[in-house]
Amino acid sequence: MKTLEDMAAEIKEISRRTGKEMSDEEANEAAFTMNGLAELAVEVGMRYANMRGRLRKEPKGFSMEHGASCTVCHNGFEAGKGWFDKYEQKCLLCQRAVDEGVIPGYVCLNSDSFYSMYDLNSKFKVKTQRVKKLIKENWFKARIVLDDSGRAHHYIFLKSENPQLAQAERFNPVWKSKERHNKKVNAVWSREQAKKLKEDLRAIWRR
């Protein structure tokens, strides 16, 4: 295993070959950051593998021993306030909604199967109060996750139950063009970053 000093020296050499000079402080900071990211990636991977393994023994799921973010509402939760099962990690409010059939479990695994209130605000430019009015008028069908006081915690608009929204998105040329462009840009960026990271790691770890 290479030391941080060795990593810093190799980072400086890689930087020099690409025409960018780095100071010792910058190289040391970069080495420290890369080492921290590598350790974090290993820790997260092992933690997830352990949870999947535990799920075989506890198929109904279990309380999470560390904090994370909910796959449904994306809110963060603390240790002991989340649940992990075959539908991945969820806050207790969204978990209850899944258990009670308020929302189908597949929304936890497929974010393309529904719209959130944020999506209606941003994609469709419909303000929250207007959305609530349209829900009451049965224009939109919402699956509402409630908090412990009975107030709305999160809105789910299934595409299967709101075909007018899915159709509007599908046939809007501006959205389609923007979505294609964003996917293309993101794909190119991801490939470039992955390639660069692999090259850097290969240079550092596989001399």
One Martini backbone bead per residue (centre of mass of N, CA, C, O) as a GRO file, in nm:
protein
  207
    1MET     BB    1   0.095   0.037   0.024
    2LYS     BB    2   0.067   0.357  -0.024
    3THR     BB    3   0.163   0.651   0.063
    4LEU     BB    4   0.094   0.982   0.075
    5GLU     BB    5   0.371   1.066  -0.030
    6ASP     BB    6   0.368   0.895  -0.286
    7MET     BB    7   0.109   1.009  -0.404
    8ALA     BB    8   0.198   1.305  -0.420
    9ALA     BB    9   0.438   1.258  -0.610
   10GLU     BB   10   0.269   1.134  -0.846
   11ILE     BB   11   0.078   1.370  -0.884
   12LYS     BB   12   0.296   1.572  -0.963
   13GLU     BB   13   0.392   1.414  -1.212
   14ILE     BB   14   0.126   1.408  -1.365
   15SER     BB   15   0.090   1.714  -1.372
   16ARG     BB   16   0.352   1.779  -1.523
   17ARG     BB   17   0.284   1.612  -1.786
   18THR     BB   18   0.018   1.813  -1.829
   19GLY     BB   19   0.132   2.119  -1.756
   20LYS     BB   20   0.097   2.109  -1.428
   21GLU     BB   21   0.183   2.275  -1.147
   22MET     BB   22   0.247   2.156  -0.816
   23SER     BB   23   0.236   2.183  -0.501
   24ASP     BB   24   0.286   2.026  -0.212
   25GLU     BB   25   0.016   2.105  -0.089
   26GLU     BB   26  -0.165   2.017  -0.328
   27ALA     BB   27  -0.070   1.721  -0.339
   28ASN     BB   28  -0.143   1.644  -0.049
   29GLU     BB   29  -0.443   1.711  -0.073
   30ALA     BB   30  -0.506   1.518  -0.308
   31ALA     BB   31  -0.415   1.259  -0.164
   32PHE     BB   32  -0.607   1.281   0.076
   33THR     BB   33  -0.869   1.284  -0.090
   34MET     BB   34  -0.834   1.016  -0.245
   35ASN     BB   35  -0.807   0.838   0.005
   36GLY     BB   36  -1.083   0.913   0.127
   37LEU     BB   37  -1.258   0.817  -0.113
   38ALA     BB   38  -1.166   0.525  -0.112
   39GLU     BB   39  -1.257   0.461   0.177
   40LEU     BB   40  -1.554   0.538   0.135
   41ALA     BB   41  -1.621   0.340  -0.092
   42VAL     BB   42  -1.560   0.088   0.073
   43GLU     BB   43  -1.753   0.141   0.308
   44VAL     BB   44  -2.015   0.159   0.144
   45GLY     BB   45  -1.995  -0.115   0.004
   46MET     BB   46  -1.986  -0.288   0.264
   47ARG     BB   47  -2.247  -0.187   0.389
   48TYR     BB   48  -2.434  -0.279   0.161
   49ALA     BB   49  -2.354  -0.577   0.160
   50ASN     BB   50  -2.443  -0.628   0.453
   51MET     BB   51  -2.742  -0.556   0.412
   52ARG     BB   52  -2.802  -0.768   0.195
   53GLY     BB   53  -2.721  -1.005   0.374
   54ARG     BB   54  -2.923  -0.950   0.607
   55LEU     BB   55  -3.184  -0.979   0.429
   56ARG     BB   56  -3.180  -1.291   0.419
   57LYS     BB   57  -3.252  -1.308   0.734
   58GLU     BB   58  -3.439  -1.023   0.694
   59PRO     BB   59  -3.686  -0.987   0.466
   60LYS     BB   60  -3.853  -0.744   0.612
   61GLY     BB   61  -3.628  -0.601   0.754
   62PHE     BB   62  -3.451  -0.301   0.892
   63SER     BB   63  -3.298  -0.100   1.097
   64MET     BB   64  -3.091   0.161   1.062
   65GLU     BB   65  -2.748   0.233   1.184
   66HIS     BB   66  -2.759   0.472   0.974
   67GLY     BB   67  -2.745   0.734   0.788
   68ALA     BB   68  -2.958   0.877   0.521
   69SER     BB   69  -3.145   0.861   0.218
   70CYS     BB   70  -3.437   0.870   0.066
   71THR     BB   71  -3.574   0.716  -0.225
   72VAL     BB   72  -3.830   0.905  -0.232
   73CYS     BB   73  -3.790   1.205  -0.080
   74HIS     BB   74  -3.470   1.261  -0.002
   75ASN     BB   75  -3.453   1.261   0.286
   76GLY     BB   76  -3.293   1.276   0.572
   77PHE     BB   77  -3.160   1.037   0.816
   78GLU     BB   78  -3.111   0.885   1.105
   79ALA     BB   79  -3.019   0.672   1.315
   80GLY     BB   80  -3.309   0.465   1.349
   81LYS     BB   81  -3.488   0.635   1.097
   82GLY     BB   82  -3.464   0.376   0.912
   83TRP     BB   83  -3.533   0.152   0.625
   84PHE     BB   84  -3.447  -0.190   0.515
   85ASP     BB   85  -3.520  -0.346   0.200
   86LYS     BB   86  -3.610  -0.448  -0.115
   87TYR     BB   87  -3.659  -0.110  -0.141
   88GLU     BB   88  -3.458  -0.008   0.031
   89GLN     BB   89  -3.413   0.308   0.151
   90LYS     BB   90  -3.611   0.462   0.422
   91CYS     BB   91  -3.815   0.642   0.566
   92LEU     BB   92  -4.069   0.597   0.791
   93LEU     BB   93  -4.291   0.733   0.624
   94CYS     BB   94  -4.244   0.580   0.353
   95GLN     BB   95  -4.260   0.299   0.472
   96ARG     BB   96  -4.553   0.316   0.564
   97ALA     BB   97  -4.668   0.370   0.281
   98VAL     BB   98  -4.585   0.097   0.170
   99ASP     BB   99  -4.719  -0.091   0.380
  100GLU     BB  100  -5.018   0.054   0.323
  101GLY     BB  101  -5.033   0.120  -0.003
  102VAL     BB  102  -4.995   0.417  -0.094
  103ILE     BB  103  -4.726   0.312  -0.219
  104PRO     BB  104  -4.539   0.162  -0.437
  105GLY     BB  105  -4.240  -0.003  -0.426
  106TYR     BB  106  -4.120   0.074  -0.716
  107VAL     BB  107  -4.049   0.377  -0.658
  108CYS     BB  108  -3.777   0.310  -0.509
  109LEU     BB  109  -3.643   0.191  -0.797
  110ASN     BB  110  -3.825   0.400  -0.994
  111SER     BB  111  -3.807   0.735  -1.083
  112ASP     BB  112  -3.967   0.705  -1.376
  113SER     BB  113  -4.272   0.631  -1.249
  114PHE     BB  114  -4.273   0.940  -1.146
  115TYR     BB  115  -4.393   1.232  -0.986
  116SER     BB  116  -4.328   1.520  -0.828
  117MET     BB  117  -4.380   1.824  -0.710
  118TYR     BB  118  -4.121   1.935  -0.832
  119ASP     BB  119  -4.182   1.850  -1.121
  120LEU     BB  120  -4.436   2.025  -1.155
  121ASN     BB  121  -4.290   2.292  -1.100
  122SER     BB  122  -4.050   2.261  -1.317
  123LYS     BB  123  -4.162   2.115  -1.578
  124PHE     BB  124  -4.480   2.240  -1.568
  125LYS     BB  125  -4.523   2.511  -1.411
  126VAL     BB  126  -4.677   2.422  -1.138
  127LYS     BB  127  -4.804   2.523  -0.868
  128THR     BB  128  -4.882   2.396  -0.570
  129GLN     BB  129  -5.168   2.516  -0.534
  130ARG     BB  130  -5.264   2.422  -0.814
  131VAL     BB  131  -5.223   2.124  -0.773
  132LYS     BB  132  -5.418   2.090  -0.533
  133LYS     BB  133  -5.665   2.179  -0.693
  134LEU     BB  134  -5.644   1.952  -0.915
  135ILE     BB  135  -5.680   1.723  -0.718
  136LYS     BB  136  -5.967   1.799  -0.620
  137GLU     BB  137  -6.063   1.793  -0.940
  138ASN     BB  138  -5.926   1.524  -1.070
  139TRP     BB  139  -5.673   1.578  -1.261
  140PHE     BB  140  -5.506   1.461  -1.030
  141LYS     BB  141  -5.323   1.181  -0.901
  142ALA     BB  142  -5.239   1.129  -0.559
  143ARG     BB  143  -4.978   1.015  -0.354
  144ILE     BB  144  -4.985   1.056   0.002
  145VAL     BB  145  -4.748   1.129   0.233
  146LEU     BB  146  -4.765   1.110   0.575
  147ASP     BB  147  -4.740   1.231   0.872
  148ASP     BB  148  -4.799   1.211   1.214
  149SER     BB  149  -5.020   1.465   1.172
  150GLY     BB  150  -5.147   1.435   0.862
  151ARG     BB  151  -4.947   1.558   0.677
  152ALA     BB  152  -4.784   1.640   0.403
  153HIS     BB  153  -4.474   1.502   0.290
  154HIS     BB  154  -4.545   1.352   0.002
  155TYR     BB  155  -4.563   1.346  -0.356
  156ILE     BB  156  -4.724   1.108  -0.585
  157PHE     BB  157  -4.714   1.073  -0.952
  158LEU     BB  158  -4.822   0.843  -1.139
  159LYS     BB  159  -4.800   0.770  -1.468
  160SER     BB  160  -5.034   0.557  -1.480
  161GLU     BB  161  -5.241   0.787  -1.339
  162ASN     BB  162  -5.095   1.032  -1.536
  163PRO     BB  163  -5.098   1.046  -1.867
  164GLN     BB  164  -5.099   1.353  -1.928
  165LEU     BB  165  -4.812   1.401  -1.826
  166ALA     BB  166  -4.656   1.196  -1.994
  167GLN     BB  167  -4.752   1.311  -2.266
  168ALA     BB  168  -4.646   1.600  -2.236
  169GLU     BB  169  -4.350   1.512  -2.212
  170ARG     BB  170  -4.320   1.335  -2.471
  171PHE     BB  171  -4.436   1.584  -2.682
  172ASN     BB  172  -4.223   1.787  -2.590
  173PRO     BB  173  -3.969   1.927  -2.769
  174VAL     BB  174  -3.813   2.080  -2.553
  175TRP     BB  175  -3.777   1.854  -2.347
  176LYS     BB  176  -3.656   1.644  -2.537
  177SER     BB  177  -3.411   1.810  -2.621
  178LYS     BB  178  -3.303   1.866  -2.336
  179GLU     BB  179  -3.279   1.572  -2.245
  180ARG     BB  180  -3.086   1.476  -2.465
  181HIS     BB  181  -2.865   1.680  -2.403
  182ASN     BB  182  -2.818   1.608  -2.105
  183LYS     BB  183  -2.749   1.310  -2.152
  184LYS     BB  184  -2.511   1.359  -2.338
  185VAL     BB  185  -2.341   1.535  -2.150
  186ASN     BB  186  -2.336   1.337  -1.908
  187ALA     BB  187  -2.208   1.100  -2.058
  188VAL     BB  188  -1.947   1.238  -2.141
  189TRP     BB  189  -1.858   1.329  -1.861
  190SER     BB  190  -1.856   1.047  -1.730
  191ARG     BB  191  -1.646   0.920  -1.918
  192GLU     BB  192  -1.419   1.121  -1.864
  193GLN     BB  193  -1.404   1.085  -1.555
  194ALA     BB  194  -1.358   0.780  -1.554
  195LYS     BB  195  -1.101   0.783  -1.722
  196LYS     BB  196  -0.936   0.972  -1.544
  197LEU     BB  197  -0.955   0.809  -1.282
  198LYS     BB  198  -0.825   0.551  -1.390
  199GLU     BB  199  -0.557   0.678  -1.473
  200ASP     BB  200  -0.478   0.790  -1.197
  201LEU     BB  201  -0.496   0.525  -1.036
  202ARG     BB  202  -0.301   0.364  -1.211
  203ALA     BB  203  -0.057   0.554  -1.163
  204ILE     BB  204  -0.058   0.525  -0.847
  205TRP     BB  205  -0.109   0.195  -0.799
  206ARG     BB  206   0.041   0.089  -1.098
  207ARG     BB  207   0.369   0.103  -1.138
   0.00000   0.00000   0.00000
